[in-house]
Amino acid sequence: MKRLAPTIFILLMVMSFVYADIQAPEPTPKPVYINKHHQGNIRESPQNVPYHYISHDPVQIMTSYFDYMIGSYNGLPLYVVPEEFGGGYFMVYHGRRDLDSPRRIFYTYLFDLPSIYINNEITQVPDDEIPASEGYPGLAFDPVLGKPLYAWHANADDDPELEVHFVADLFHSGFSGLFENYQVIVDNPVQITAPNGTITSNNHFLWPEVVTGPSPESGKRRIYVSTRNSVSHAVNNGACGNVLLAYSDIDESMMLNGVAPTWNFTSVPTYDLWNVDATNWRRPFSTLCADEAGNIYYIGYHTAYDAENQPIDEPDIHVMKCDNYGEGTWTVHTASGHIPVWIPDPPPWFDPHADHPLFPPGESYWAIHNSSHTNAVVDNVGRIHFPALWGFTTEDGTYFPNMQYLKQIVFDTNRNEFSIHDVYPVKHFHNTASYEHYHPWDTEPPWGEAEYIWIDGECYLDVETIWPFCHWDGQAHDGSMMFHYNNLRMSKPNCRGMTAMVWQDSKRALLHSQADDPGQPGDGFAPDIMIAVSVDGGLTWKEPLRLNGEDYPQLAGITPMWVYPADQVTYAGIENGWHMGKIGLMFYDDYTWGANAIPPSYHDNNDGGCIMFMEVKCAFWPADDSDDPMADAPALNLLRGNYPNPFNPTTTISYNLPASGKVKLGVYNLRGQLVRTLVNEAKSAGDHKVVWDGKDERGNTMSSGIYFYRLDTGKHSETRKMMLMK
């Protein structure tokens, strides 16, 4: 094991204190950069990339002089507005209109693409009255209320700590910016009592995420605002972001009548214990998500160190689950995120002259690194997806930054089981139904045989690498670039199972910087926008789109940073024989590549950049129904849920059909006995709704309790539960 240099560790803690608004970087294993001969070429498979094009050119929203992480650290700052509420997109970001103005929170409503939008500050306080910069906003557009909901942090009182603020937009008849009831919902500092009885009173909760879901109160929706602690009480003051979760119930009538939400609070006991651990310190990198059954989840991974700052070997991926709208007991599910490394025989090497060759089997593995800025989604059958980067790691405390690849944690909430799926690159065994994890020295058939190259008479293992960061320079910001510049985001699967994952890759600029005569490193290159799409809810992924200014004139002269996809892919019908989806993107065009805002600054030229929006259309599956993944999709939900739930006396059940056909929808009691048949006829493809009035076939009113409703199409059957509450 290699000891973390004490001076580096102290510096990280000082930076955490001074720059409390920017998350402190994570100590990492010792990085080992492999020989430039192993950088390989840019991985491209043009024949496998789905048909796609930029459907709406980049739109300039606003010049901004804050050039780092324009949206939230976690979650998505761009939401689709369903057509029943007017269509378009809402987005939120923080920015500075000029060099001398404070950082503010802005909202944008894009309602007549490509160029019609509204963009304004959310708060109405003049710049010269802002006590401290507003920052890191969270957004949710609730699909039932039809309203955008915002949270951010900013100072609101005389103490130095920032507070977490919330406001809802009454958004009605296409009019946005109708903000009502600005609230401070987390008034820092906050006192927390850990499960072991330890009380701390200087906790500082920041960086909000906003999530919505069903409410236990009939006719209402529950809003969750998750915040993360910037203060640690663990040994050595090791960063440990335990969470404070605020929740409230609201309906449209309350909003229209100016009734402010009442907020309640909870926290995750395991995280609270980590924050006061005097022996070890653990730092969770997790994010919040919710389903339509009242369950909420924190999913992610954590790092662990002892008092000597040595890594602790323990299960590192986890889900914290509360199954009662945030009010019940939290259950903890853990597993190891380590993936065994396949070592060819005979054992290969990276460089015959290097002092750090590959290690024998059992001493190396794939482990999660640099995945602090991501989000999580729940798919249509209760699986949670958390995208992350896995890097080649060894047991002596080193890892290889050049070999980091996209995968995802998938947690099945029905079975409480973890699995890890490749996103990019992927390795499929085309002649069988089996699947194995990708290895960068085994990239083409025949599988199971390593690839080698000879250069200047020397034999090298031929390693295929990517660089999934929005900057090429791993040494930027005192070597913390990969912590600050990782940015992996995934949209929630829509009712057809269409989803997208978005990240950036700076491999072209990295190769240029390592050329024999590179000129100015990075010259002529900008990060590529990478978009992988899935037709099965995110279990398997197509070869990603690679968007850049060399191949797409619309992006010429643009340096796209901090790219976020919209919360869902919008189904866009059939085009050229393909079912198409629209993917909205929000990003920052950085006029000078690299962040001025992160200490130490990458450059001194704070010339800012521009907040941008664009939209991409992509093919998902052929129009031939025989190739439609929804035609017999047992893994996808057609039921959209019921609202309200709980209900009294009526509830509306929504479902979606990918094709016309015979449909049966029935209500059953806890014994499995049929209570009422709601639908038993042929239905057209598309969205449908049916109301249950709480009565059986004879018109008798049913008693309070749990009921199930089941949808059968002949090829597909699924069941959900609902509660009649009197």
Number of C-alpha atoms within 10 A of each C-alpha: 12 13 12 17 10 11 9 12 15 14 11 18 19 13 16 19 15 11 14 17 18 22 20 20 20 20 19 16 21 18 14 13 14 18 13 12 15 18 20 14 13 15 11 12 10 12 8 11 17 18 15 15 16 17 15 17 18 21 18 14 18 18 19 22 25 27 28 21 24 25 27 26 23 25 28 27 29 28 25 21 24 15 8 8 16 15 15 19 22 25 26 30 25 27 31 21 16 14 13 9 14 21 22 26 26 20 24 21 23 21 17 12 14 16 15 10 16 15 17 15 17 19 16 9 11 9 14 8 8 18 16 17 19 25 27 27 32 29 30 28 26 19 16 16 17 18 21 24 21 28 29 29 27 23 20 18 12 8 10 12 20 27 22 27 23 23 22 23 20 21 16 14 8 11 12 18 20 12 18 17 14 15 14 18 20 23 16 22 18 14 12 17 15 20 13 11 9 12 12 16 11 16 20 24 27 31 24 31 29 29 24 26 23 25 24 20 16 21 18 24 24 20 23 27 30 27 27 20 21 23 21 24 20 21 21 18 16 28 26 27 25 28 25 24 22 21 22 18 22 19 18 17 11 13 19 11 9 12 14 16 20 11 15 14 16 15 20 22 20 15 20 24 21 24 28 24 20 15 13 21 27 26 21 23 22 27 26 25 24 25 22 20 21 18 19 24 25 23 27 27 26 18 22 20 18 16 14 13 20 16 22 14 11 13 16 20 22 23 24 21 23 20 17 15 21 24 15 12 13 19 14 15 16 18 15 15 21 19 17 15 20 18 19 15 9 7 13 21 17 20 19 13 10 11 8 14 14 17 18 14 13 12 13 22 20 21 20 24 25 24 24 27 22 24 28 28 27 23 25 23 18 19 22 26 28 24 27 28 23 24 22 24 28 22 15 13 16 18 24 16 23 24 23 24 26 21 21 23 23 22 22 17 17 9 9 11 13 20 13 18 21 23 27 20 22 21 19 18 13 10 6 7 7 8 13 11 18 20 21 21 20 20 20 14 11 9 12 15 14 22 17 16 13 11 9 5 7 10 15 19 20 22 23 20 21 24 25 28 26 28 26 28 20 19 11 20 21 12 13 19 23 26 22 26 26 25 28 27 27 28 29 25 24 20 25 23 24 24 27 28 22 23 26 26 22 22 27 19 23 21 19 19 18 13 12 7 9 13 10 9 17 21 12 12 21 28 29 26 25 19 22 23 29 21 22 20 27 27 17 15 21 19 21 25 23 18 20 21 19 14 10 12 11 16 18 12 15 20 24 27 32 23 24 28 27 26 28 23 27 22 18 14 13 15 12 10 12 18 18 24 24 24 28 24 22 27 23 29 24 25 18 17 23 23 27 21 18 19 13 13 15 19 15 11 11 16 16 26 23 23 24 20 25 20 21 17 20 28 24 24 21 17 17 10 12 10 11 19 19 24 14 15 17 14 16 23 26 27 23 18 19 24 22 24 27 26 23 16 17 16 22 15 21 16 18 17 21 19 15 12 13 14 17 17 21 18 24 19 16 11 8 10 10 16 19 19 16 17 15 13 10 12 17 14 12 11 15 14 11 14 13 17 16 22 16 16 11 8 10 9 12 15 11 15 13 14 19 19 23 17 21 17 20 11 10 17 17 17 17 16 18 21 18 21 17 11
